[in-house]
Amino acid sequence: MISDSSIFPTHILARMAAIATLLVILAGDPATAQHRPPVKAAAPQTAEQKELPSEQRPAAGAGDELDKKLRLEYQRDVDMAKIRRAHLLDRNTEMEKLLRDFSGRYPIDRDREYHYYAGLVLSSAGEYRRAVESYLKAIEIAPDYARARNSLGALYCKLNKYHFALVHFRKALEVNPYNPFLQYNLGSLYFEVGDPVNAKIHLENAVKYKANFGSAYHRLGVLAYHSQQYGRTIEYLTKAIEFRAESHTTHYYTGMSYFNLEKGSIAMASLRRALQIKPDFFEAALDLARVHHAYGEFSYALEFYKKAESLNPEYPEIKLAMIECLRELKRYREGIALVRQMLERDPHNEQLRRHLKNLQDQRLIENLAEQYDYFTY
């Protein structure tokens, strides 16, 4: 006979025996089960037994009151989110209505956001005194509310109250020093009050924390231009154009920087672009005429001098420059007529008298005049 041990190893048989014993225990021994007392079912608890002690039970109606309060807070958050959305979409009329509804539905005395958004609406409507009061109320509720301080600072700048604006911008920056918009606003304030050192510090921080901050690059470019750093000006303003923050002044300062670097063609293209963006840009028209004049392109110079004159007829230099262009173009009759027109308004102007005599002489000897000879080697 073949024993079990010859088929199964000893350790496997031992495990099988242990499993069999466990199954017997779990199934229960029939002999033992007959002598076990029956297990009685637990009696159902009475209402008195189920009732908790009074100190562990909520008062009657407390749960409903709590639910009502939570629902109100939830609805308040939803309504404030609608106000925020209207602000982001620049819908001031809608935001004004939502704020009015909000104030009629909820307590607003300690609501900083309500007073902040009310300040924005009032400011956009030109009610600056009430806007200031609303921003100050938000700051009174939450002194570290950087958004309200920033908006109040911007409003003070609009009102030319830079000393008040500086306080609020600095306080906001203490709370949120890495905010590029706060850095930009503070840098712009220093720019306006003539502090280029501090302006540059904060504007550089703005582009450090927001690498595509085109408006900050524009301001940095203007600062560099006024410091006669024309190469840096072009670098900064190129960034401003790249990040779609270009304006007529961006191209104007770019053009004048190229002119100062003796790159006339690029300068003219940039100044023309400035005039395309803003056709009534007097400075661009005048300086474009000057650039053409400097390169001896008198017809183009005269064209843009006339445009500049149409934008600012009282600017004294323009007519004198036009007289020079007319003389260089040998259009003596037009030049003489223009000088006589000016002498009617200022008959004792010796400079105009000299111009008139020069033009008259040039007209008389035009056929005798010889070209200058310049030799190159």
Contacts in CASP RR format, 6 or more apart in sequence:
PFRMAT RR
TARGET T0000
AUTHOR 0000-0000-0000
METHOD contacts of the structure
MODEL  1
MISDSSIFPTHILARMAAIATLLVILAGDPATAQHRPPVKAAAPQTAEQK
ELPSEQRPAAGAGDELDKKLRLEYQRDVDMAKIRRAHLLDRNTEMEKLLR
DFSGRYPIDRDREYHYYAGLVLSSAGEYRRAVESYLKAIEIAPDYARARN
SLGALYCKLNKYHFALVHFRKALEVNPYNPFLQYNLGSLYFEVGDPVNAK
IHLENAVKYKANFGSAYHRLGVLAYHSQQYGRTIEYLTKAIEFRAESHTT
HYYTGMSYFNLEKGSIAMASLRRALQIKPDFFEAALDLARVHHAYGEFSY
ALEFYKKAESLNPEYPEIKLAMIECLRELKRYREGIALVRQMLERDPHNE
QLRRHLKNLQDQRLIENLAEQYDYFTY
4 13 0 8 1.000
5 13 0 8 1.000
8 16 0 8 1.000
51 57 0 8 1.000
72 106 0 8 1.000
76 105 0 8 1.000
76 106 0 8 1.000
79 98 0 8 1.000
79 101 0 8 1.000
79 102 0 8 1.000
79 105 0 8 1.000
79 106 0 8 1.000
80 102 0 8 1.000
80 113 0 8 1.000
80 114 0 8 1.000
82 98 0 8 1.000
83 95 0 8 1.000
83 98 0 8 1.000
83 99 0 8 1.000
83 102 0 8 1.000
83 113 0 8 1.000
83 117 0 8 1.000
84 117 0 8 1.000
86 92 0 8 1.000
86 94 0 8 1.000
86 95 0 8 1.000
86 98 0 8 1.000
87 95 0 8 1.000
87 117 0 8 1.000
87 120 0 8 1.000
92 120 0 8 1.000
92 121 0 8 1.000
92 124 0 8 1.000
92 125 0 8 1.000
95 117 0 8 1.000
95 120 0 8 1.000
95 121 0 8 1.000
96 121 0 8 1.000
99 114 0 8 1.000
99 117 0 8 1.000
99 118 0 8 1.000
99 121 0 8 1.000
102 108 0 8 1.000
102 114 0 8 1.000
103 114 0 8 1.000
108 114 0 8 1.000
108 115 0 8 1.000
110 141 0 8 1.000
111 141 0 8 1.000
112 138 0 8 1.000
112 141 0 8 1.000
112 142 0 8 1.000
112 145 0 8 1.000
112 148 0 8 1.000
113 138 0 8 1.000
115 134 0 8 1.000
115 135 0 8 1.000
115 137 0 8 1.000
115 138 0 8 1.000
115 141 0 8 1.000
115 148 0 8 1.000
116 134 0 8 1.000
116 135 0 8 1.000
116 138 0 8 1.000
116 145 0 8 1.000
116 147 0 8 1.000
116 148 0 8 1.000
116 151 0 8 1.000
118 134 0 8 1.000
119 130 0 8 1.000
119 131 0 8 1.000
119 134 0 8 1.000
119 135 0 8 1.000
119 138 0 8 1.000
119 151 0 8 1.000
120 131 0 8 1.000
120 151 0 8 1.000
122 128 0 8 1.000
122 130 0 8 1.000
122 131 0 8 1.000
122 134 0 8 1.000
123 131 0 8 1.000
123 151 0 8 1.000
123 155 0 8 1.000
128 155 0 8 1.000
128 158 0 8 1.000
128 159 0 8 1.000
131 155 0 8 1.000
132 152 0 8 1.000
132 155 0 8 1.000
132 156 0 8 1.000
135 148 0 8 1.000
135 149 0 8 1.000
135 151 0 8 1.000
135 152 0 8 1.000
135 155 0 8 1.000
136 152 0 8 1.000
138 145 0 8 1.000
138 148 0 8 1.000
139 145 0 8 1.000
139 148 0 8 1.000
139 149 0 8 1.000
139 152 0 8 1.000
139 168 0 8 1.000
142 148 0 8 1.000
143 171 0 8 1.000
144 175 0 8 1.000
146 171 0 8 1.000
146 172 0 8 1.000
146 173 0 8 1.000
146 175 0 8 1.000
146 176 0 8 1.000
146 179 0 8 1.000
146 182 0 8 1.000
147 172 0 8 1.000
149 168 0 8 1.000
149 169 0 8 1.000
149 171 0 8 1.000
149 172 0 8 1.000
149 175 0 8 1.000
150 168 0 8 1.000
150 169 0 8 1.000
150 172 0 8 1.000
150 181 0 8 1.000
150 182 0 8 1.000
150 185 0 8 1.000
152 165 0 8 1.000
152 168 0 8 1.000
153 164 0 8 1.000
153 165 0 8 1.000
153 168 0 8 1.000
153 169 0 8 1.000
153 185 0 8 1.000
154 165 0 8 1.000
154 185 0 8 1.000
155 165 0 8 1.000
156 162 0 8 1.000
156 164 0 8 1.000
156 165 0 8 1.000
156 168 0 8 1.000
157 165 0 8 1.000
157 185 0 8 1.000
157 188 0 8 1.000
157 189 0 8 1.000
157 192 0 8 1.000
162 189 0 8 1.000
162 192 0 8 1.000
162 193 0 8 1.000
165 189 0 8 1.000
166 186 0 8 1.000
166 189 0 8 1.000
169 182 0 8 1.000
169 185 0 8 1.000
169 186 0 8 1.000
169 189 0 8 1.000
170 186 0 8 1.000
172 179 0 8 1.000
172 182 0 8 1.000
173 179 0 8 1.000
173 182 0 8 1.000
173 183 0 8 1.000
173 186 0 8 1.000
176 182 0 8 1.000
178 209 0 8 1.000
179 209 0 8 1.000
180 205 0 8 1.000
180 206 0 8 1.000
180 207 0 8 1.000
180 208 0 8 1.000
180 209 0 8 1.000
180 210 0 8 1.000
180 213 0 8 1.000
180 216 0 8 1.000
181 206 0 8 1.000
181 210 0 8 1.000
183 202 0 8 1.000
183 203 0 8 1.000
183 205 0 8 1.000
183 206 0 8 1.000
183 209 0 8 1.000
183 216 0 8 1.000
184 202 0 8 1.000
184 203 0 8 1.000
184 206 0 8 1.000
184 213 0 8 1.000
184 215 0 8 1.000
184 216 0 8 1.000
184 219 0 8 1.000
186 202 0 8 1.000
187 198 0 8 1.000
187 199 0 8 1.000
187 201 0 8 1.000
187 202 0 8 1.000
187 203 0 8 1.000
187 206 0 8 1.000
187 219 0 8 1.000
188 199 0 8 1.000
188 203 0 8 1.000
188 219 0 8 1.000
190 196 0 8 1.000
190 197 0 8 1.000
190 198 0 8 1.000
190 199 0 8 1.000
190 202 0 8 1.000
191 199 0 8 1.000
191 203 0 8 1.000
191 219 0 8 1.000
191 222 0 8 1.000
191 223 0 8 1.000
196 223 0 8 1.000
196 226 0 8 1.000
196 227 0 8 1.000
199 219 0 8 1.000
199 223 0 8 1.000
200 220 0 8 1.000
200 223 0 8 1.000
203 216 0 8 1.000
203 219 0 8 1.000
203 220 0 8 1.000
203 223 0 8 1.000
204 220 0 8 1.000
206 213 0 8 1.000
206 216 0 8 1.000
207 213 0 8 1.000
207 214 0 8 1.000
207 216 0 8 1.000
207 217 0 8 1.000
207 220 0 8 1.000
207 239 0 8 1.000
210 216 0 8 1.000
212 243 0 8 1.000
213 243 0 8 1.000
213 245 0 8 1.000
214 239 0 8 1.000
214 240 0 8 1.000
214 242 0 8 1.000
214 243 0 8 1.000
214 244 0 8 1.000
214 245 0 8 1.000
215 240 0 8 1.000
215 245 0 8 1.000
217 236 0 8 1.000
217 237 0 8 1.000
217 239 0 8 1.000
217 240 0 8 1.000
217 243 0 8 1.000
217 245 0 8 1.000
218 236 0 8 1.000
218 237 0 8 1.000
218 240 0 8 1.000
218 245 0 8 1.000
218 246 0 8 1.000
218 247 0 8 1.000
218 249 0 8 1.000
218 250 0 8 1.000
220 236 0 8 1.000
221 232 0 8 1.000
221 233 0 8 1.000
221 236 0 8 1.000
221 237 0 8 1.000
221 240 0 8 1.000
221 253 0 8 1.000
222 233 0 8 1.000
222 249 0 8 1.000
222 253 0 8 1.000
224 230 0 8 1.000
224 231 0 8 1.000
224 232 0 8 1.000
224 233 0 8 1.000
224 236 0 8 1.000
225 233 0 8 1.000
225 253 0 8 1.000
225 256 0 8 1.000
225 257 0 8 1.000
228 260 0 8 1.000
230 257 0 8 1.000
230 258 0 8 1.000
230 260 0 8 1.000
230 261 0 8 1.000
231 257 0 8 1.000
231 261 0 8 1.000
233 253 0 8 1.000
233 254 0 8 1.000
233 257 0 8 1.000
234 254 0 8 1.000
234 257 0 8 1.000
234 258 0 8 1.000
234 261 0 8 1.000
237 250 0 8 1.000
237 253 0 8 1.000
237 254 0 8 1.000
237 257 0 8 1.000
238 254 0 8 1.000
240 246 0 8 1.000
240 250 0 8 1.000
241 250 0 8 1.000
241 254 0 8 1.000
246 277 0 8 1.000
247 277 0 8 1.000
248 274 0 8 1.000
248 275 0 8 1.000
248 277 0 8 1.000
248 278 0 8 1.000
248 281 0 8 1.000
248 284 0 8 1.000
249 274 0 8 1.000
250 274 0 8 1.000
251 270 0 8 1.000
251 271 0 8 1.000
251 273 0 8 1.000
251 274 0 8 1.000
251 277 0 8 1.000
251 284 0 8 1.000
252 270 0 8 1.000
252 271 0 8 1.000
252 274 0 8 1.000
252 281 0 8 1.000
252 283 0 8 1.000
252 284 0 8 1.000
252 287 0 8 1.000
254 270 0 8 1.000
255 266 0 8 1.000
255 267 0 8 1.000
255 268 0 8 1.000
255 269 0 8 1.000
255 270 0 8 1.000
255 271 0 8 1.000
255 274 0 8 1.000
256 267 0 8 1.000
256 271 0 8 1.000
256 287 0 8 1.000
257 267 0 8 1.000
258 264 0 8 1.000
258 266 0 8 1.000
258 267 0 8 1.000
258 270 0 8 1.000
259 267 0 8 1.000
259 287 0 8 1.000
259 291 0 8 1.000
259 294 0 8 1.000
264 291 0 8 1.000
264 295 0 8 1.000
267 291 0 8 1.000
268 288 0 8 1.000
268 291 0 8 1.000
268 292 0 8 1.000
271 284 0 8 1.000
271 287 0 8 1.000
271 288 0 8 1.000
271 291 0 8 1.000
272 288 0 8 1.000
274 281 0 8 1.000
274 284 0 8 1.000
275 281 0 8 1.000
275 284 0 8 1.000
275 285 0 8 1.000
275 288 0 8 1.000
278 284 0 8 1.000
280 311 0 8 1.000
282 308 0 8 1.000
282 311 0 8 1.000
282 312 0 8 1.000
282 315 0 8 1.000
285 304 0 8 1.000
285 307 0 8 1.000
285 308 0 8 1.000
285 311 0 8 1.000
286 304 0 8 1.000
286 305 0 8 1.000
286 308 0 8 1.000
286 315 0 8 1.000
286 318 0 8 1.000
288 304 0 8 1.000
289 300 0 8 1.000
289 301 0 8 1.000
289 302 0 8 1.000
289 303 0 8 1.000
289 304 0 8 1.000
289 305 0 8 1.000
289 307 0 8 1.000
289 308 0 8 1.000
289 321 0 8 1.000
290 301 0 8 1.000
290 321 0 8 1.000
292 298 0 8 1.000
292 300 0 8 1.000
292 301 0 8 1.000
292 304 0 8 1.000
293 301 0 8 1.000
293 305 0 8 1.000
293 321 0 8 1.000
293 324 0 8 1.000
293 325 0 8 1.000
296 328 0 8 1.000
298 325 0 8 1.000
298 328 0 8 1.000
298 329 0 8 1.000
299 325 0 8 1.000
299 329 0 8 1.000
301 321 0 8 1.000
301 325 0 8 1.000
302 322 0 8 1.000
302 325 0 8 1.000
302 326 0 8 1.000
302 329 0 8 1.000
305 318 0 8 1.000
305 321 0 8 1.000
305 322 0 8 1.000
305 325 0 8 1.000
306 322 0 8 1.000
308 315 0 8 1.000
308 318 0 8 1.000
309 315 0 8 1.000
309 318 0 8 1.000
309 319 0 8 1.000
309 322 0 8 1.000
312 318 0 8 1.000
319 338 0 8 1.000
319 342 0 8 1.000
320 351 0 8 1.000
320 355 0 8 1.000
322 335 0 8 1.000
322 338 0 8 1.000
323 335 0 8 1.000
323 338 0 8 1.000
323 339 0 8 1.000
323 355 0 8 1.000
323 359 0 8 1.000
326 332 0 8 1.000
326 334 0 8 1.000
326 335 0 8 1.000
326 338 0 8 1.000
326 359 0 8 1.000
327 335 0 8 1.000
327 358 0 8 1.000
327 359 0 8 1.000
327 362 0 8 1.000
330 362 0 8 1.000
330 366 0 8 1.000
332 359 0 8 1.000
332 360 0 8 1.000
332 362 0 8 1.000
332 363 0 8 1.000
332 366 0 8 1.000
333 363 0 8 1.000
335 359 0 8 1.000
336 356 0 8 1.000
336 359 0 8 1.000
336 360 0 8 1.000
336 363 0 8 1.000
339 352 0 8 1.000
339 355 0 8 1.000
339 356 0 8 1.000
339 359 0 8 1.000
340 356 0 8 1.000
342 349 0 8 1.000
342 352 0 8 1.000
343 349 0 8 1.000
343 352 0 8 1.000
343 353 0 8 1.000
343 356 0 8 1.000
346 352 0 8 1.000
362 369 0 8 1.000
END
